[in-house]
Amino acid sequence: MLLQATASLLLVAGSALAGPVARADKNAVVYGSKGTVSLKSDGKKPHIMILDYGENFEGHPTFEVVSASGDTSAFELTYAESKYAFSNYQSDGPLPLAAAMDTYRVNRYNITKRETFSNRLIQGAFRYQKLNLSSHGELRLRKIGVKSTVHTTPLTKLPGGFECSDEDFNRIWLTGARTAQLTEIPKDTIPDFWQVFKEGSLVESSAPQALGSAAAAQLTTYQLDFQVKPVTGEFSFSVLSDTLNEAIVVTCDVKSGKVTATGASKSGSIPSSANAKVGEWMSVHAKVNMTEISILVNNKTVLDFSQTEKFYGSFGLGAPLGHSAYFRNLKAVTLDGTEIYSNNLTDPSFLKDFFMGTNPADTIVDGSRRDRIAYTGDLDVALGSTYASTYGKSFVEGSLDLLGSYQATPGFFIPTAKIQQEPLKELLDVNITGLIGYSFNFLNALAKNYEVLGDKKFAKEWAPRTTAMLDWAHSQLKNGLFTLDNPAFTGDWNYYDPPQTGASSKFNALYAYSLQQTQDLLKAAGVDTTVYQTRLDNLRKAIHANLWNDTLQAYVLSNEITTGFAQDANALAILAGIPQSHNISATSLLSTMNKELQLKAGPLAFSNATAKSGFAQKISPYASSYHLRAAFESDDDMIVNRLLKSLWAPMANPAHANYTNCFWETLDPDGTPGLGIITSLCHGWASGPTAELSRHVLGVQAAEPGYKKWDVKPLTLGLEWAKGRVPTEHGNVEVDWKFKSGLLQMTVRGPKNGNTEGTVYLPRLLPTPVEKSIIKVNGRVVKGDKFTVSSGQKVTIKQTRA
């Protein structure tokens, strides 16, 4: 019922209020409604209005109260990427994973007078905004909008650009660029999560954020003490919390006396003898002995229970939705009294300990709404799209510096890092990580960054960390294959699926791809790459000998699951040259993938046979980004078109019910968001086509690192024309090609700066073959299919019939 009501109200809001998105000149406010809107409720039936911003935006919500009469104390604004999320009171939240945005998608206001409200915390990506007045009163509001914190350069004015004769492809490129823009978080834009005063720290409607040290994350036993002064009635704290704040969360309601522990489904009560009151300081003590937890308020036991949900982790402080409290004098000690952490919480310097301060560097996060955290795996795809569109070099460098600092002493990397911190100074002395594939992804991101920039200082800085990871991987070979039996290592981007233990085709192909891609970086740093080339040759042989299945005509999921296969494993195998080195064409493997995986809404991430082993039937834009790259690299225009048209074109279509002008995290087989309302509808790992269209349809590629030498090799995909620009450190490479009456007209201009040299190839395929035509370059008849371009030079190629 709520969905139907929401949909009808949405039409009203869209026609009467929202109109085209307007942007204020001075303060970069995007308005859902700039004019005056009225809400009136009798206190029984709420007045609800939905504003549609047309696409995703983020930032600090703001609105102006024109007038308020009666009781306007119960006014709420709720945010959603998809309007269907409004079927849930909390919309597509809460979002406790990090302190980089508001925990809750519902904001409550007690309005008593005419004033302007601007939220202190950021709301991540949203397209829709629900206004809800439920108290008996009337409100008139205007200038309802959001102050963006990310860069807002119009997409057609970005450093990179792409346009062609296919409107779907144009939308896809722009949607990927917008996804990149929304996931590039400028430094110093994240506000402090708490407000810190001399009295203590004020926490308002915020999930507990765990103490961020590596040691704290491994704690199994400790005692926690703090003082709290509830402002409203409730406060909360977490124990045994992981880094994404999944924890045992204890909530104390001082007014009702009720105490609950979520994550353990336990409850207790505050006795009257504790004398706990709203507005007065009280002491809280928690004793954690792995499964045994006891809570005291003012030295009176309020909860004592056993649990088997969480066994280790850190601690944090918070306040539930609609509540606030002051905290001070936090102290954690071991069971024998040795100090773990202590702070009086009256100076903002402690915020960094919990990753609750501002962000010190430009960084790229996974999603604008969820998780708003940096991930190595996501960066591998997002980096290319960033360079093709926004050319956000500082965002790439900030992300590489932060994520790369999370390297462990064996050589692998921790896959994620919260952006409110400086890079670590030392290697982490740990012997385990999760998502092992992401460590290889990170090496590929380093290699791509070197390819784009050609910075030898960068290569020398990162070569030792690269070889450490590659050498560790080599130490894990069994029978020539990278093999891990510990399931803690072998999860992947698809966290909801079983780990890929044993010899996984995905991890082996990814390892091979890393050996291949990092060679230029290593050579630039003076590393003798002979040993790594030998390892690559041997690994290719071992993968094909042990993981290729003649019946499936594909590389199996792993040596433990041989009845089905993974999309990304086989795409990466193509990119790493594995089937090609064994006389199997890339197009034949792509044909197998098309036959076994392709649905109307896009390709499945795992073949149907893997469902028996517990793998979900989902469509992954992330895995498909590698699939698309493999199809482009193989000149398989049929598969390229099918992937772009089936998967990415619907997401980029403004008529789609869940359109946000951003690409999504995951899809179900029917093409709807794959994780329900929590699905991120702005996820950088899905933006692969933006990089690939620039690289292959415009055809601009670095022939030498840093584009000192560059190629233009367009793949036409049956298009009538394409044009655009690819930014480099030396300036833009500009390309414009088209066919008139089946004959090519093409213009290429090299970068204006630097001493570069380009080679321009005739597009593939030409409607009129070269042998039946005359090719003129700058008016002169030439032979061959490639031509040289110098820095700043403009070359015009014209084809006529012989």
N, C-alpha and C positions, 0 to 999 in steps of 0.2 A: 504493500500500500504506500509506503513512504517513497519508494522509487517512482511510482506513478505520480504522486503529488509533486515530487521533486522535478520530474520531467516537465509537467505543465507549468510550474513556476519558472522553470528555466526558460521556457519560451517567452514568458512575460518579461523576464529580466533581460533577455537578449534583445527583444524588440523595443522595449520601452526605455531601457536604461543603458545597456552596455555599449551598443554600437561598435564602431571601430575603436581599437585600443588607442588612447591618446597618451602622449608623454609630455609632462611638464618640462619647460625649458631649463629651469634653474636647478631643480633638485632631483631630476631623473625619476619622477614618480610615474608609474604606469597606472592608469585609472581603470577600474572596473566600471565605475560610475563617477563622472565629474559633477553631474547635476544633483539636485536634491531628491532624496528618496524618503518615503515615510513608512514607518512600521507602527502598527497599533494592535494591542492585544487586550483582551478582557481578563487576562490572567488564567483563563481556562483553555483557550485555544491559542497556541502561539502563532504569531505572524512570521512566516518564513519567506525569504526572498533569495534567489540564487543569481549571482553575477557570473557571467561567462567572459573570461579574458581572451578567449579565442585560441590561446596556446599557453604553454607553461611560462610562468615567471617565478621569481623568488625575491626575497629581501625582507625589509621591515614593513609590515602592514601599517597603514595609516588611514585615519578618517577624521572628519570634522563634525562635531555635534552642532547642528544649527539650533535645535531646541529640544528640550526634554520636559515632559509633563507627566504627572501621576507617578507610578512606581516603575522606574526604568532600571531597576537593580539587576534584572535577569536578562542581560543582553549577551549574546554569543556570536562570535565569528568562527566559522569552521572552514577548513581548507581541504582541497582534494585535487589530485591529478585527473581522476575520472569521476564523473558525476555519480557513478554507481557506488562509489565509496560512501556516499551519504546515507546508504542503507544501514550503516553502522554508526552509532553515536560518536565514536572516536574517529570516524572517517578512516583514512589510510594510516593512522597512527595507533597508539603512541610510538615514539621513536627514541628509545632509551640508549641506543647503541653508542652514541657519541654526543659531546657537548658542542657540536658545530652548528646546531640549530635548536629551535624550541622542541622540547620533548613531545608536546601535545599539539595536535592539529585543531584542537578546540581552544579558543581564547575567550575567557569570561571577563565582562566589564560591569562595574557598578557605576552607572552614569547618573550624575546628580545635577549637572550644570552644563552650560555651553563651554566646550573646550575642544582642543585637538589632541587626538591620541596617536602615538607612534610606538609600536611595540619595540621593546628593548632587544629582544631576541629575534633571530631570523626564522622565517618560515621557508623551508625548502620548496622545491618546485610544486606549483599548483596551477591549475587552469581555472578551477571553480572556487567560488567563495560564497558560503551560505551565511546569510544574516538571519538571526533568530531572536525575536523579542518574545519572552514568555510571561513576563510580569505584567500587571494591570497598569498600562501606561502607553505613552505615545512618544516616538522618537522621530526626529527629522535629521538626516545625515547628508553630507555631501563630500565630495573629493575622497571617495573611497578607493584606495589604491595600495600600491606597494612601492617602497623605495628600493630599487635594485642595488645589490652589492657586487654583482658580477659586471663585467664589461658589457655594454649595450650597443656596440657598433652595429649598424644595420648590416644584415647578412650579405647584401650585395656590395657592400663597401669594405668587406674584410680584405686582408692582404691577398688571400687566395680567392679564386673564383672559378665557376664552372657553369656552362650553359650549353644546351644541345637541342636537337629537334624533337626529343622525347620528353614530354612534360613530367612523366614519372621520374625519369632520371634527374631532372632539374630539382624536383621536390626532394628526392632522396639526398642529393648532395647538400642542399640547404638544411634539411632536417638534421643531417649529421653534423653540420657546422654549428647549428643551434645547440645540439646536444653537447658539443665540445665547449661552446661558450658558457653554458649553464654549469658545467662541471669543472671549469677553471676558476678556482677560488683565489681572488687577489689577496695578497698578504695584508695583515692588520685589519681585515674586514669582519672577522669573527669576534663578537663582543664577549667580555667576560661572562661566564655562565652564571656566576653569583655576583651579588653586590656586597662588597666587603667594607665594614665600618669598624670603628674602634670598639663598639659594643660586641661585635661578632659579625658573622656572615649571614646575610639574608638570602634565603633560598625560597623561590616562588615557583610552584607548579613545575618541578624539575626532577627527573629520575635520578637516583643516586649514580654517581660516576666513580668508578673504582680507582683506587690508588694505582698509579701507572707503572711502577717499577716491575722489572722481570721477576725479582725475588718475591714481591708481594703476590704476584699472580700464582705462585706455587705454594702459598701458605696453606697448611692444613689445620693448624691449631694456633689460636691466639686469644687475647682478651682485648676488648675494645671499650674505651670510655670516652664520653663526651657530655657536654652540657647543651641543652636545647631550651629555647623559649618559643612555644607555639604562638603564632600570631592569630591564627584562625582556630584550629582545633586538632589538626593532624600533622604528623611528620613521619618520615620513613628513613630507613637505613638498610644497607645491604651487607651481607657477609658471604663468603665463599663465591665471590663474583669473578667471572672471567673477563677478558679484556673488552668484550662487547656488552658487558653489564648484565648478562644472564646470571642470576644469583638467587639466593634466598633473600627476599626483601621483606623486612619487618615493618609494618605500619601500625602506629599507635594513635588512636583517637582519644584525646584527652577529655573531650566532652562526654562521650559515651562510655569511656573506660575500656573499649574493645581493643585488643591487640591481635593482629593477624600476621601470618608468615606465608606469603605467596611463594610458590616453588616447592613448598612442603605441605600446603593445605592444613596448617595448624592455627589454632586460635587460643587466646587467653584473655585475661582482663587485668586492668589496673585497680588494685584495691584502694578503697577510700583512705586507708592508712598511709598510702604513698603521698597523699596531699598534692597531687599533680593538678595544676591549674593552667588555663590559657593565660598567656601574658606574664607568666612567671618562669624563672629559670628552674630547671630540674636536671638531675643527673641520670644518665643511662649507662648501664654496664651490660656488655654481652660477652659471654664466654663461648668460644667455638672450639670444640674438640672433634673435628671432622664430622661425624654423624650426630654428635650430641651438642645441642645449643641451648643456652639458658639466657634469659633477658631479665634485667632488674631495672626498675625505675625508682629513683630515690631510695635505693637499697631494699626495695620490695620486689620479690619475684613476680613477674607478670606473665612469663611464658617459659616453659621448660619442655623440650621435646627432642625426639630422635627423628632423623630423616635419612633417606638414601638417594636423594636427587643430586646433591652436589658434594664433592669431597675435597675440593681445594679452591682457593681463590682469594681475592682481595676484598676490600670493604669501601663503602662510600655513604654519603649522606644525601637526603633529598626531601621533597615534599610532594604529596599527591596532587592531582589536578584540582585547582581551586583553593589550594592551601598554601600557607607560607609559614616559615619558622626561622628563628635565628639560631645559629650554632656557634659554639666556641670550645676551646680546650679539648681538642681531639687527641687521643693518645692510644696507641696500640702497642701491646707488649706480648712476649711469649708467655706460655703458661707458668714459667718460672720467673717472670718479671723482667726479662731482658727487653729493652726498648726496640721496637720495630719502626715506629713513626710517632712523631709528636709535633703539634703545631697549635698555637692559640687561635688561629683562623681570624686574626684581626689585621692582617697585612696581606695585600693581594699576591705577594710573591709565592704563596703556597699553591695558587691555582694551577700552576704548571705541573705540580706533582700529580694532579688528577686529570691532566689534559683538559682543563677548563678555562684556560686563558685564551688570548688571541692567537692567530696563526702567524708565525714569524716569516713565512716565505710563500711565494706564489706556488700553488700546488694543484694537481688534478685529482679529483675524487671520483669514486665509482659512479655515484648518482647524486643528483642535486637534493633529493629528498632522503633517499635511503641507499647506502649507509652514510654518505657524506664523509667517507674515510678513503685514504689512499690504498690501493691494492696493486701489487706488481703485475698480476695477470691482466687486469683491466687496462693498465698502462700500456701494455704491449700493443693493443689495438688503438687505444685512444691517442697515443703519441703520434701515430701516422696521420690521423684525421686532424689533430691539432696543427701539425706542420702544414697540411694541405689547405687549411682554412684560416684559422686565427693567427697562425705562425706564433703561437704562444711559447716562445723559447724559454722564457723565465719560468713558466709553469712546468715545462718538461724538466728543466734543470732542478727546480725546487723539489719535484717529485723524485727524481733519480737520487738526489743527495739524501733525502729523507729515507726512502725505502732502501737504498743501498747501504745505509748505515746500520740497518738491521740484519747484518750478516753474522752468522754464528761461526765459531772457531773451526768447525769441520769444513766450512765452505758454502753451505747452503744459506738461503735467506729466509727470514720470517716474512710471510706473504703480505702483511698489512701493517699500516702505521697511522695513527691519528695525527691530524695535521697541526694540532696545537702544541708543537714541540720542535726544538732544534734537533738536527741530526745527532745521533749518538756518537760519542767520542771514541769508544772502544768496541771491539768485536764482542758479541754476546757469548758468554761461556755456557752454552747449552748444547745438547747433543740430539735435539729433535726439533722438527718443524712440522707444520701442516701444509697441505696443498703443494706438494713437491714440484709439480709442474710449473708453478708460478716462479720458482727459482730460475728455471730455464727461460720462462717468459721475460724475466728481468734482464737476462743476458741479451736476449733479442732486442729489447728496448734500448739497451746500451749501444748495441750494434747499429740500430736504426738511427739513433741520435748522432753517432759518429758519421754515418753515411750522409746525413743531412748537413752537418756542420763542418766536418773535416778537421776538427780541432785536435791536433796531436797531443796537446797538453791533457785534454780530456782522455784520450786513449791511454796515455801513460799513467794517469791517475787510476783508471778503472781496470787496466789489464791484470794487475795482481789479484784483484777480487774476482775477475772473470776466470782466470786460470785456477784459482782456489776452488771455485764451484765445479769447473770441468774436471779437475783432478779428483775431487771427491766423488763425482758421478762415476768416473772410471774405476774407482775403488769398489764400487757396488756392482760390478759385472759378475754374472754367473753364467757360464756357458756362452760368453760373449754378449749377453744382454743385460741392460740396466734392470736390476731386480731388487724389489723391496718387499719384505714380508710383513713389516710392521704397519698395520692399518692406520696408525696415527699419521704416517707420512703421506698416505696415498689417497686421501680425499682430493677432490678437484673442484672446479667452478660449480658443478652440480652437487651442492652440499647435501641434497636430499636423496642422493643415490648411494649405493654401497661403495666403499673404497676399492681402488683397482690395485690389489696386491699382486705379488708375483712379478712377472715380466709383462708389463702393460705396453700395448702397441702405442698408445698415446704418449706415455712418458719416454719411450725409446725413440719414437719419431721426433718428439720435441727436443730430446737430447741431441739427436743427429742434426736437426735444424740449427740448434745453437752452435754446435761445432762448425757448421758450415757458415753461418752468418757472422760469427765473431772473428773470423780470420783476418779481415782487413783491419779491425781495431787492434788486434794483437800484433800484427805486422808493423803497424804504425808506431807501436810502443817498443819495437825492437825484439819482440818475442819470436823465437824460431818455431814456426807453426807446423813443422814437419810431423811432429808427434801427434798433433791434433788432427791433421789430415789423415794420417795412418789410422788413428782411432775411428775417424768418420768412415773411412773405407771399410774397415772391419765391422763397424756397427751396422752399416748398410747391409753387408752380407749376412750378418747374424739375424737381423730383423727379418729379412726376406726368407732366409732358410727356416726359421723357427715360427714365424708369425703369419706368413702368407698362407692362405687357404685356397687351393685351386677350385674347390667346389663353390665357395662363396665368391671367389674372384675379388678378394679384399683381404686386408690385414685384420685378423681376429681381435676381439677386445683385449684378450690377454692369454697367456699360456694356461690360465685357470678357467677362462670362459671362452670357449672356442666355437660356439654356435652362432655368434653374432658379432657385430663390429660397431665401432664408434665413428661418427662423422669426422670429428676433428683429428683423430688418429690417422685416418686415411688421407685427409687433406694435407696434414703436415708431412706425411710420407711422400706425397707428391712434391711438396715444396722442398723437401730435403733430398730429392732425387733418388729415392729408394727404389720404386718400381722401374724407373727409367734405366737404372744401372743394371737391371736384370731383364731387359728386353720386354718390359711390359709398358705400354704407352700410358701416359697420364690420362688421355681421353678415355681409354678403356676402363680405368678405375673410376673416373668421373661418371662414366655410363652406369657402372654398378651402383654407385652411390645414388644416382638419379633414380634408378629402378627400385632400389630397396628403401630409400629414405624419403623421396619427394612426395609431399602432399599438396593439396591445393593451397594451403596456407604457408607452405615452406617445407624445408627438409627436417625430418626428425634428427635429433642429436645421436640417437642410438637405434640400430635396426630392431625390428619387432621381436626378434628371437631373444634379445637381451632382457625383455620384460620378465622372463622366467627367473632371471637372476636378480630381479629387484630394481632394474633400471626403469625410470619413469619415461613415459612417452611424451616428451616435450620438444618444442622447437626453440633452438638457441640462436639468437642473432650473434652471440659471441663465437660459438663454434662455427657458425655459418660465415663469419668474417674470414676465417682461414679457408673455408670451402670456396668462397668467392675469389679469394686471392689465388688459390690453386687453379681455378677455372680461367682466370685472367692470364696467369703465367703460362697456361697451356694453350692459349688462344682458342678456347672452347666457347665460342660466342653463344651457342645454344644454351649451355649451362649457365653462363653469366646472365643472359637475359631471363632465364627461368628463375634463378635465385633472386634477382633484383625485382622482378615483377610479382613473384608470389609472396615473398617475405617482407621486403622493405617498402615496396610501393604502397601497400595498404596502410602501413603505419604512418607514412608521409602524406597520406591523402586527407585533406581537411574535412572530407565528408565522413570519415571513419568515426564511429561512436566514441572511441577512446583516443582520438587524435590529441596530441599535445605539442606537435611540431618538434618532438624529440623521439628518439628510438628507445625501445623497451628492453627490459632485462630478459624476459623469457615469455614464450607463448605456449598455450595449449594447442593440441592438434587442430582445433577449430579456428585458430587465429585470435582467440581472446587472450588477455593477460594471463600468463601461465601460473602465477602464484596467487591468484585471486586479487583482492583489493590491496594487499600489501606489495604487489608487484611494482617495482620502480618503472615508471613510464618516462624516465630520463636517465639512461644508463650509457655511459661512454663506451663500454665494451661492445655496444651494438652499432657503433658509428663507422665500421670498417669501410663501407662503400664510398664514403667521401674521399678517403685516401686513394682507393683503387680506381675510381673514376678519373681523378686527376692524373694518376700514374699511367693509366692504360688508355683511356679514351682521348685525353689530351696527349698522353704518351710521354710526359716529361719524367725522366728518370736520371738519377745521378750515375754517370759512368765511372766517375772517380769520387771518393769522399769529398764532401763539401761542394759538389757541383763544379769542381775545377774543370772537369769534362762532363758533359751532359748529353743525353740523347733525347730525341723526340721520336717516339715509335707509336703512333696512334693505332688503336684497334677500333674499327669503325662500328661494329655491332649492328650494321644495317642502318645506321643513322644517316640523315641527309647532311647534317652539319654539327660541329661542336666548336666551342671557343672558350678561352679562359686563361688564367694565369696561375703559375706556381711560384710562390716566393722562395728565394734562396738568400744566403748571406751576401750575395753579390747583386741582388736585385731580382726582379721577376723574369721568368721565362714565359713569354706570351705566345699563345698558339691560337690560330683560327683556320679551321679547314672546313670545306663544304664541297658538295657535288652539284654541279649545274649541268643538266642534260647528261648525267652520268660521267662528267669530267671533273677532275679535281682542281680546286683553287685553294691554295694554302699559303698562309703567312706565318712566319715565326720570327720573333724578335728575342735576341739573347739578353742576358742581364746587362744593365748599363755600367756596372762597376766591376772591378777585378779583371784579371786576365784569364778569362774562361774560353773554352772552345766547345762548341756543340756540333753534334751530328744529327741531321734531320733525315729520317727515313720516310719513304712513301707509306701512306696508311695501308693497313691490311683490313679488309680486302678492297681492291679498287673495282668499281663497277665495270670500267673499261680497262682491260689488261694493259700492262706497260708495253708489251710487244705490239700492240695495235694502236699505239699513241706516240706522241712527241711530248717530251718533258722540257719545259723551259724554266730556268732558275734566274730570276732577275732579268728576264728577257732573252737569255742565251740558251740555246739548245744544248742539253747535256745528256750523257749516257749514264746508266746505272740507276740505283734506287736509294742512294743516300748522298747527302750533301753537307758541307761544312759551314758552320756559322761562328763568327767571332763575337767577342763581347760588344754589346750594343748594336750589333748589325741586324738589319732587317732583311729577311730573305722571303721572296715571293716565288712560289712554285705554281706553274700553270700547265695543265695537261690539255692537249688538243688531239684530235684523231689524226692518225697517220694518213 
